[in-house]
Amino acid sequence: MRSSPAPFRLLLLAALALSGCPRAVRPSQQQSFAKTAEELFTAVEGEGALASVIVLDARTGLLLYAHHEHVRSLPASTMKIVSTSAALSAFGPDFRFRTPVSIEGNHKGDLFEGDVVVESSGDPSLGSWRFPETGLACDQLVEALWGKGIRRWKGALQVKVPDTGLDGPLGPGWAWDDVAYSMSAMPMPFVFRENVVDLSLVRSQGSACSAPPTVLLTPRFAPFPSLIQLDTSSSRSGFACLRENNPSRVRCVWRSSAKQCPSVNSTRLSVDDPQALFSACVEDALSRRGLTHLPSPQSPAPTSVRPAAEPLLDLVSPPLSELVKVTNKESLNLYAERMALRFARERTRGERYSDLRKAMGDELTRRGITSRDLKPIDGSGLSRYNLATAYGLARVLFTSLQEPYAATLLDSLPITGVDGTLAGSGNSAETVGRLRAKTGTLSSQKAYVGVAERPDDPEHPQVVFAVMLGNMDEQPALSASGIFDRFAEALVTQPLP
C-alpha cells in the first residue's frame, strides 16, 4: 500500500496549487534557490515522477545547480533547440531556401507549348500562409508567365524532387495515430502549404445531429480525399481522424449526442500529396489571372526537339532567422524536420534519417556533448526514440550562446507571459519577460530549455537552464506548468551559490 506523502511535501504541493496567489514576502528573502529547487523536485519524485535539472552560468558555463542532470528521458520538442541551432551554425541567419522555376518548350506569340518545371529545394515555408512572400507563391509563378507575354499555356506542371533516399513519409518512432494531423505533416523533400489543409464541419441551425454537415476546406481548391462519419450514439461529443492508405484518404468521426450537439468543428489535417495541392493552387491562380491552360499532348511528336530550360523565377523563402523563430515559438514540427534534414544533406550529402543521426552526432561531438547525454533521432522531437538529459540540452544552448548566431536563436525562444508556447506561463511579475525557453510535451513528458535573466545578481546575471519531467500525472497540485512556474520564480529571484 502506498505511504502518505511527508508533511513538507503536502505543504509544498498546496503551495504549488496556490502559486498564483500574491506573496507578501519575496522568495529571495526566504531561502536560497538550491533549497527551493531541492524541495520542489524531491516532492515531484515523491509522487512517482522523474526530474532532471541543471542550471549553468550563461557566460562561463559554471555549474550552479544540478539534480539528476544525467538521467535520460524524452526531450520532446526541446529537440528543436538542437535542429535549429545546427541549421544556424551551418547556414547562418541570412540563409534563404530558393526553389527555381523554369520553362521548357516553345514560346510563339502568346502561346507557350511546354512544361513549367519546379526544382524542389526542401523549403518548409513554400506556400505557407505565415509569410506574405510565401503565401503568394502560385500567384508569383503565374505573374512570371504573364510577364513573358504568355496568355495560353499548353503543357504540364512538373515538380522535380531529388532522390534523397528518405526512409519513409514519417520520421522513425512517430506515433501512427498522429499521422492524420498537422503535427505529423510529412517532411517530404517537396513541401507546399506546410503539407496541411484546414477542415471545418458546419451544421445548419436547427438541424439534427444525424444530419450531414457541410464540409469546408481551406484552401478551397484543395484536392483532399476525406470521409466524414457521424456517431450520434456517443455520450460525449468529440472529433477524431485517422489516415487510411487503401484508398488514400483521411477518415474523421464526429461524435455527438442529443445533449451535446455542437454546430461547428474544425481541425488541421496533413496531406500525403503536396504536389497535387501545389498543382491545384497553380490552376486556381491561372484561372484568376485569366491565363488559359490547355491540355497537353500525351507524348511529344517523335521529331520534336525541346529547347533548353529557360529560367522563369526563383521562389524564395524568408531568411532562416524568421523560419527558426516560428519553428521555436510555435513548435512547428515540419519546419524542424526539414531544417534538420537539410543540415544532414549539407554535412553528409544525404537526407535519410540515418544521415541526420550521423550529422547531428558529429555536431554534438564538436560541442563536447556525447551520445550518453543526447541521442537525436529526428529534428522535431516527435520520435519516441530520442533520448536526452538536462545536461546535454543545456550544453547545446550554452555552446550556441558562444557562436555568432546566438542572438537569433535567443530571439526565437518563447518568452514567459509574452508569446509562443510560454504565453500563458509566468504567474508573478518577477518572471514575466525574464525567461526564454523552448518547451516540449510528449505523453507524460514535459521539458523546458532556456535562458533566465537575473536582474539583481551582478555575478550571474544570465543563466542557462534545463528542466526535464517524466512520468508526469497532471494533477492540479502537481502539474508540469505549476512546477515550472515555481522553478522560474525561484530562479529569477532567489540567491544562487
C-alpha positions as CSV (number, residue, x, y, z in Angstrom):
1,M,0.0,0.0,0.0
2,R,1.3,3.4,-0.9
3,S,2.5,5.5,2.0
4,S,1.2,9.0,2.6
5,P,3.3,12.0,1.4
6,A,5.5,13.6,4.1
7,P,4.1,16.7,5.7
8,F,6.6,19.0,4.0
9,R,5.6,17.6,0.6
10,L,1.9,18.2,1.3
11,L,2.6,21.8,2.2
12,L,4.7,22.2,-0.9
13,L,2.1,20.8,-3.2
14,A,-0.5,23.1,-1.6
15,A,1.8,26.0,-2.3
16,L,2.1,24.9,-5.9
17,A,-1.7,24.8,-6.2
18,L,-1.9,28.3,-4.9
19,S,1.2,29.6,-6.7
20,G,-0.9,32.2,-8.5
21,C,-1.7,34.0,-5.2
22,P,0.2,37.1,-4.2
23,R,3.1,36.7,-1.9
24,A,3.7,39.1,1.0
25,V,7.4,38.3,1.1
26,R,9.7,37.9,-1.9
27,P,11.1,34.3,-2.2
28,S,14.6,35.7,-2.3
29,Q,14.2,36.9,1.3
30,Q,13.2,33.5,2.5
31,Q,15.8,30.9,1.2
32,S,18.3,30.1,-1.5
33,F,17.3,28.8,-4.9
34,A,19.1,25.5,-4.3
35,K,16.9,24.8,-1.2
36,T,13.7,25.7,-3.1
37,A,14.6,23.6,-6.1
38,E,15.6,20.6,-4.0
39,E,12.3,20.7,-2.1
40,L,10.4,21.1,-5.3
41,F,12.0,18.2,-7.2
42,T,12.0,15.9,-4.2
43,A,8.3,16.4,-4.0
44,V,8.0,15.7,-7.7
45,E,9.9,12.4,-7.3
46,G,7.9,11.6,-4.2
47,E,4.8,11.5,-6.4
48,G,6.5,8.9,-8.8
49,A,7.6,11.3,-11.4
50,L,11.2,11.9,-12.7
51,A,13.2,15.1,-12.7
52,S,16.4,16.0,-14.4
53,V,17.5,19.6,-13.8
54,I,20.6,21.8,-14.4
55,V,21.5,25.5,-14.2
56,L,24.7,26.9,-15.7
57,D,26.1,30.4,-15.8
58,A,25.4,31.6,-19.4
59,R,28.7,33.3,-19.8
60,T,31.2,30.8,-18.2
61,G,29.3,27.5,-18.1
62,L,29.9,27.3,-14.4
63,L,27.6,24.7,-12.8
64,L,25.2,26.5,-10.4
65,Y,22.7,23.7,-9.6
66,A,22.1,20.1,-10.6
67,H,19.6,17.5,-9.8
68,H,19.9,14.1,-11.6
69,E,21.3,16.0,-14.5
70,H,22.4,12.9,-16.4
71,V,19.1,11.0,-16.2
72,R,17.8,10.3,-19.7
73,S,14.2,10.9,-20.8
74,L,12.3,12.0,-23.9
75,P,13.2,15.6,-24.9
76,A,10.0,16.1,-27.0
77,S,10.0,19.4,-28.7
78,T,13.1,20.7,-26.9
79,M,14.9,18.7,-29.7
80,K,14.1,21.7,-31.9
81,I,16.9,23.6,-30.0
82,V,19.3,21.0,-31.4
83,S,18.0,21.2,-35.0
84,T,17.6,24.9,-35.3
85,S,21.0,25.7,-33.7
86,A,22.6,23.2,-36.1
87,A,21.0,24.8,-39.1
88,L,22.0,28.3,-37.9
89,S,25.6,27.1,-37.4
90,A,25.8,25.6,-40.9
91,F,23.9,28.2,-43.0
92,G,23.8,31.4,-40.9
93,P,20.7,33.6,-40.1
94,D,20.5,35.1,-43.6
95,F,20.2,31.9,-45.5
96,R,17.2,31.5,-47.7
97,F,15.7,28.5,-49.5
98,R,15.5,29.0,-53.2
99,T,13.1,27.0,-55.4
100,P,14.0,27.5,-59.1
101,V,11.2,27.5,-61.6
102,S,11.9,27.2,-65.4
103,I,10.0,26.7,-68.6
104,E,10.9,24.0,-71.2
105,G,9.2,24.3,-74.6
106,N,8.4,26.7,-77.4
107,H,7.1,30.2,-77.0
108,K,5.4,31.8,-80.0
109,G,3.2,34.8,-79.7
110,D,1.0,34.5,-76.6
111,L,1.2,30.6,-76.7
112,F,3.7,28.6,-74.7
113,E,3.9,24.9,-75.5
114,G,5.9,23.0,-73.0
115,D,6.2,22.4,-69.3
116,V,6.7,24.5,-66.3
117,V,9.3,22.8,-64.1
118,V,9.8,23.4,-60.4
119,E,13.0,22.1,-58.7
120,S,12.3,21.2,-55.1
121,S,14.6,22.8,-52.5
122,G,13.0,21.4,-49.4
123,D,11.8,24.8,-48.4
124,P,9.3,24.2,-45.5
125,S,7.7,27.6,-46.0
126,L,6.8,27.3,-49.7
127,G,3.1,28.4,-50.0
128,S,2.8,28.9,-46.2
129,W,0.2,31.5,-45.0
130,R,2.6,32.6,-42.3
131,F,4.6,34.9,-44.5
132,P,3.3,37.3,-47.2
133,E,6.0,36.4,-49.7
134,T,5.4,32.6,-49.4
135,G,1.6,32.7,-49.4
136,L,1.7,34.2,-52.9
137,A,3.9,31.5,-54.5
138,C,1.3,30.4,-57.1
139,D,0.4,34.0,-58.0
140,Q,4.2,34.8,-58.4
141,L,4.6,31.9,-60.8
142,V,1.6,32.9,-62.9
143,E,2.6,36.5,-62.9
144,A,6.1,35.5,-64.2
145,L,4.3,33.6,-67.1
146,W,2.1,36.7,-67.8
147,G,5.2,38.9,-67.8
148,K,6.7,36.9,-70.6
149,G,3.6,37.6,-72.7
150,I,2.1,34.1,-72.2
151,R,-1.7,34.1,-72.3
152,R,-2.2,30.5,-73.3
153,W,-0.2,27.6,-72.0
154,K,-0.3,24.1,-73.4
155,G,1.7,21.7,-71.2
156,A,2.2,20.3,-67.7
157,L,3.4,21.4,-64.4
158,Q,6.3,19.2,-63.2
159,V,7.8,19.1,-59.8
160,K,11.3,17.6,-59.7
161,V,12.1,16.0,-56.4
162,P,15.6,14.8,-55.7
163,D,16.0,11.2,-54.7
164,T,17.1,11.8,-51.1
165,G,16.6,8.2,-50.0
166,L,14.3,9.4,-47.2
167,D,13.4,6.3,-45.2
168,G,9.7,6.9,-45.4
169,P,7.0,9.6,-45.2
170,L,7.3,9.8,-41.4
171,G,10.1,10.0,-39.0
172,P,11.2,6.9,-37.1
173,G,9.4,6.5,-33.8
174,W,6.5,8.8,-34.7
175,A,3.1,7.7,-33.4
176,W,0.8,6.2,-36.0
177,D,-2.4,7.8,-34.5
178,D,-0.9,11.3,-35.1
179,V,-0.4,10.8,-38.8
180,A,-3.7,12.4,-39.9
181,Y,-3.0,15.7,-38.1
182,S,-0.9,18.7,-39.0
183,M,1.5,18.0,-36.1
184,S,2.8,15.0,-38.1
185,A,2.7,16.6,-41.5
186,M,5.1,14.5,-43.7
187,P,8.6,16.0,-44.0
188,M,8.9,15.2,-47.8
189,P,11.6,16.8,-49.9
190,F,8.8,18.9,-51.6
191,V,6.6,20.8,-49.1
192,F,3.7,23.0,-50.0
193,R,1.4,25.0,-47.6
194,E,3.1,23.1,-44.8
195,N,1.5,19.9,-46.2
196,V,-1.7,20.7,-44.5
197,V,-5.3,21.7,-45.2
198,D,-7.9,23.1,-42.8
199,L,-11.1,21.1,-42.4
200,S,-14.3,22.6,-41.0
201,L,-17.7,20.9,-40.4
202,V,-20.8,23.1,-40.0
203,R,-24.3,22.0,-39.1
204,S,-27.0,24.4,-40.2
205,Q,-29.0,26.0,-37.4
206,G,-31.8,23.7,-36.1
207,S,-30.6,20.6,-38.0
208,A,-30.5,17.3,-36.2
209,C,-27.2,15.8,-35.0
210,S,-27.6,13.0,-37.5
211,A,-27.9,15.4,-40.5
212,P,-24.9,15.5,-42.7
213,P,-22.8,18.6,-42.0
214,T,-21.4,21.0,-44.6
215,V,-17.7,20.2,-45.2
216,L,-15.4,23.2,-45.9
217,L,-11.8,23.0,-46.9
218,T,-9.2,25.8,-46.8
219,P,-7.8,26.4,-49.3
220,R,-10.9,25.9,-51.3
221,F,-9.1,24.3,-54.2
222,A,-7.5,21.6,-52.1
223,P,-7.9,18.1,-53.6
224,F,-8.3,16.3,-50.3
225,P,-10.0,12.9,-50.1
226,S,-11.8,12.5,-46.9
227,L,-14.7,10.5,-45.4
228,I,-16.8,12.1,-42.6
229,Q,-18.8,9.8,-40.4
230,L,-21.3,10.8,-37.7
231,D,-21.8,8.9,-34.5
232,T,-24.8,10.1,-32.6
233,S,-24.8,7.2,-30.1
234,S,-21.9,8.6,-28.1
235,S,-22.5,10.0,-24.6
236,R,-20.0,12.8,-25.2
237,S,-19.1,15.0,-28.2
238,G,-15.7,14.6,-29.9
239,F,-13.8,14.6,-33.2
240,A,-11.0,12.3,-34.3
241,C,-9.4,11.5,-37.6
242,L,-7.2,8.6,-38.9
243,R,-5.3,8.3,-42.2
244,E,-6.2,5.3,-44.4
245,N,-3.9,4.0,-47.1
246,N,-6.2,2.0,-49.2
247,P,-7.7,4.1,-50.5
248,S,-5.6,7.0,-49.5
249,R,-7.8,9.3,-47.5
250,V,-8.5,10.7,-44.1
251,R,-11.5,9.3,-42.2
252,C,-12.9,11.5,-39.5
253,V,-15.6,10.6,-37.0
254,W,-17.7,13.4,-35.4
255,R,-19.3,12.1,-32.2
256,S,-22.3,13.8,-30.6
257,S,-25.4,13.2,-28.7
258,A,-28.8,14.9,-28.3
259,K,-27.5,16.7,-25.2
260,Q,-24.1,17.6,-26.8
261,C,-24.6,18.5,-30.4
262,P,-22.0,21.2,-31.4
263,S,-22.7,23.1,-34.6
264,V,-19.1,23.7,-35.7
265,N,-15.9,21.7,-35.5
266,S,-12.6,22.3,-37.2
267,T,-9.1,20.8,-37.3
268,R,-5.9,21.0,-39.4
269,L,-5.0,17.8,-41.3
270,S,-1.9,16.6,-43.1
271,V,-1.8,15.8,-46.8
272,D,0.2,13.0,-48.3
273,D,0.4,14.6,-51.8
274,P,1.7,18.1,-51.6
275,Q,2.5,18.2,-55.3
276,A,-1.2,17.7,-56.1
277,L,-2.1,20.6,-53.7
278,F,0.5,22.8,-55.4
279,S,-0.8,21.9,-58.9
280,A,-4.4,22.8,-57.7
281,C,-3.0,26.1,-56.3
282,V,-1.4,27.0,-59.7
283,E,-4.6,26.2,-61.6
284,D,-6.5,28.5,-59.3
285,A,-4.0,31.3,-59.8
286,L,-4.1,30.8,-63.6
287,S,-7.9,31.0,-63.6
288,R,-8.0,34.1,-61.5
289,R,-5.4,35.8,-63.8
290,G,-7.2,34.8,-67.0
291,L,-4.3,32.7,-68.4
292,T,-5.7,29.7,-70.3
293,H,-4.2,26.3,-69.5
294,L,-4.8,23.9,-72.4
295,P,-4.5,20.1,-72.1
296,S,-1.0,18.9,-73.0
297,P,-0.5,16.1,-75.5
298,Q,0.1,12.6,-74.0
299,S,3.6,12.5,-75.6
300,P,5.6,14.8,-77.8
301,A,5.9,14.2,-81.5
302,P,8.8,11.9,-82.4
303,T,10.6,14.6,-84.3
304,S,10.2,17.4,-81.8
305,V,13.2,18.8,-80.1
306,R,12.5,20.6,-76.9
307,P,14.6,23.8,-76.3
308,A,16.8,24.1,-73.2
309,A,15.2,25.2,-70.0
310,E,14.7,28.9,-69.6
311,P,14.7,30.3,-66.0
312,L,11.4,31.8,-65.1
313,L,11.8,32.8,-61.4
314,D,13.1,31.7,-58.0
315,L,10.6,31.2,-55.2
316,V,12.5,32.5,-52.2
317,S,11.8,31.8,-48.5
318,P,12.1,34.3,-45.7
319,P,15.6,34.3,-44.0
320,L,16.5,31.3,-41.8
321,S,16.2,33.7,-38.8
322,E,12.5,34.1,-39.4
323,L,12.0,30.3,-40.1
324,V,13.8,29.5,-36.8
325,K,11.6,32.0,-34.9
326,V,8.3,30.4,-36.0
327,T,9.7,26.9,-35.5
328,N,10.6,27.5,-31.9
329,K,7.9,29.9,-30.8
330,E,5.1,27.9,-32.3
331,S,6.8,24.5,-32.1
332,L,6.4,23.6,-35.8
333,N,7.5,20.0,-36.3
334,L,7.6,20.1,-40.1
335,Y,10.0,23.1,-40.1
336,A,12.3,21.5,-37.6
337,E,12.4,18.2,-39.6
338,R,13.2,20.0,-42.9
339,M,15.9,22.1,-41.3
340,A,17.5,19.0,-39.7
341,L,17.4,17.0,-43.0
342,R,18.8,20.0,-44.9
343,F,21.6,20.2,-42.3
344,A,22.2,16.5,-42.8
345,R,22.5,16.9,-46.6
346,E,25.0,19.7,-46.1
347,R,27.2,17.6,-43.9
348,T,26.7,14.1,-45.3
349,R,25.2,14.7,-48.8
350,G,22.2,12.5,-47.8
351,E,18.8,13.2,-46.4
352,R,17.9,9.9,-44.8
353,Y,17.3,9.8,-41.0
354,S,20.5,7.8,-40.7
355,D,22.3,10.8,-42.3
356,L,20.5,13.1,-39.8
357,R,21.7,11.0,-36.9
358,K,25.3,11.0,-38.2
359,A,25.3,14.7,-38.9
360,M,23.7,15.6,-35.6
361,G,26.1,13.3,-33.7
362,D,29.1,14.9,-35.3
363,E,27.7,18.4,-34.5
364,L,27.2,17.4,-30.8
365,T,30.7,15.9,-30.6
366,R,32.0,19.3,-31.9
367,R,30.3,20.9,-28.9
368,G,31.7,18.3,-26.4
369,I,28.4,16.5,-25.9
370,T,28.3,12.7,-26.1
371,S,25.5,10.3,-27.0
372,R,25.3,9.5,-23.3
373,D,23.7,12.8,-22.8
374,L,21.9,13.4,-26.1
375,K,20.9,11.0,-28.8
376,P,18.9,12.7,-31.6
377,I,16.8,10.5,-33.9
378,D,14.8,13.2,-35.6
379,G,14.7,17.0,-35.8
380,S,11.4,17.9,-34.2
381,G,11.2,15.6,-31.1
382,L,8.2,13.6,-32.3
383,S,10.2,10.4,-32.2
384,R,9.9,8.3,-29.1
385,Y,13.4,7.1,-29.8
386,N,15.1,10.4,-28.9
387,L,16.9,10.5,-25.6
388,A,18.3,13.4,-23.7
389,T,19.4,14.6,-20.3
390,A,19.1,18.1,-18.8
391,Y,22.9,18.3,-19.0
392,G,23.0,17.5,-22.8
393,L,20.3,20.0,-23.7
394,A,21.7,22.8,-21.5
395,R,25.1,22.3,-23.1
396,V,23.5,22.7,-26.6
397,L,22.1,26.0,-25.6
398,F,25.2,27.2,-23.7
399,T,27.5,26.4,-26.7
400,S,25.1,28.1,-29.0
401,L,25.4,31.3,-26.9
402,Q,29.1,31.4,-27.8
403,E,28.5,31.4,-31.5
404,P,27.7,34.2,-33.9
405,Y,24.0,33.3,-34.3
406,A,23.4,33.4,-30.5
407,A,21.1,36.5,-30.7
408,T,19.0,34.9,-33.5
409,L,18.5,31.7,-31.5
410,L,17.6,33.5,-28.3
411,D,15.1,35.7,-30.2
412,S,13.4,32.6,-31.5
413,L,12.6,31.2,-28.0
414,P,9.1,31.7,-26.4
415,I,9.0,34.3,-23.6
416,T,7.3,33.8,-20.3
417,G,3.9,35.6,-20.2
418,V,4.5,37.1,-23.6
419,D,4.4,34.8,-26.6
420,G,4.7,31.4,-28.1
421,T,4.2,28.3,-26.0
422,L,5.0,30.3,-22.8
423,A,2.4,33.0,-23.4
424,G,0.3,31.6,-20.6
425,S,3.2,31.0,-18.2
426,G,4.7,33.2,-15.6
427,N,2.5,33.6,-12.6
428,S,4.3,36.5,-11.0
429,A,5.6,39.9,-12.1
430,E,9.2,38.7,-11.5
431,T,9.1,36.1,-14.2
432,V,7.1,37.8,-17.0
433,G,9.5,38.6,-19.8
434,R,12.6,37.3,-18.0
435,L,12.8,33.7,-19.2
436,R,13.1,32.5,-22.8
437,A,12.7,28.8,-23.2
438,K,11.8,26.1,-25.7
439,T,9.1,23.8,-24.3
440,G,8.5,20.2,-25.1
441,T,5.4,18.0,-24.4
442,L,5.0,14.3,-25.3
443,S,2.6,12.0,-23.5
444,S,3.6,12.2,-19.8
445,Q,6.9,14.0,-20.5
446,K,7.5,17.8,-20.2
447,A,10.7,19.7,-20.8
448,Y,12.0,23.3,-20.7
449,V,15.3,24.5,-22.0
450,G,16.2,28.2,-22.0
451,V,17.8,31.3,-20.5
452,A,16.8,33.3,-17.4
453,E,17.6,36.9,-16.6
454,R,18.6,37.7,-13.0
455,P,18.5,41.5,-12.8
456,D,19.5,41.7,-9.1
457,D,22.5,39.4,-9.5
458,P,25.7,41.0,-10.8
459,E,27.7,37.8,-10.5
460,H,25.2,35.6,-12.5
461,P,23.0,38.0,-14.4
462,Q,22.0,35.4,-17.0
463,V,21.8,31.6,-16.6
464,V,21.0,28.6,-18.9
465,F,18.7,26.0,-17.5
466,A,17.1,22.7,-18.5
467,V,14.2,21.0,-16.7
468,M,13.0,17.6,-17.8
469,L,10.0,16.0,-16.1
470,G,9.0,12.4,-16.8
471,N,6.1,10.1,-15.8
472,M,4.0,13.1,-15.0
473,D,0.4,12.7,-13.8
474,E,-1.2,16.1,-14.5
475,Q,-2.9,16.5,-11.1
476,P,-3.9,20.1,-10.2
477,A,-1.4,20.4,-7.4
478,L,1.5,18.8,-9.3
479,S,1.1,20.0,-12.9
480,A,4.2,20.5,-15.0
481,S,3.3,24.1,-15.7
482,G,2.9,24.8,-12.0
483,I,6.3,23.2,-11.2
484,F,7.9,25.2,-14.0
485,D,6.3,28.5,-12.8
486,R,7.6,27.9,-9.2
487,F,11.0,26.9,-10.5
488,A,11.1,30.0,-12.8
489,E,10.2,32.4,-10.0
490,A,12.9,31.0,-7.7
491,L,15.5,31.0,-10.5
492,V,14.9,34.7,-11.2
493,T,14.6,36.0,-7.6
494,Q,16.5,33.7,-5.2
495,P,20.2,33.8,-4.5
496,L,22.5,31.2,-6.3
497,P,25.7,29.8,-4.8
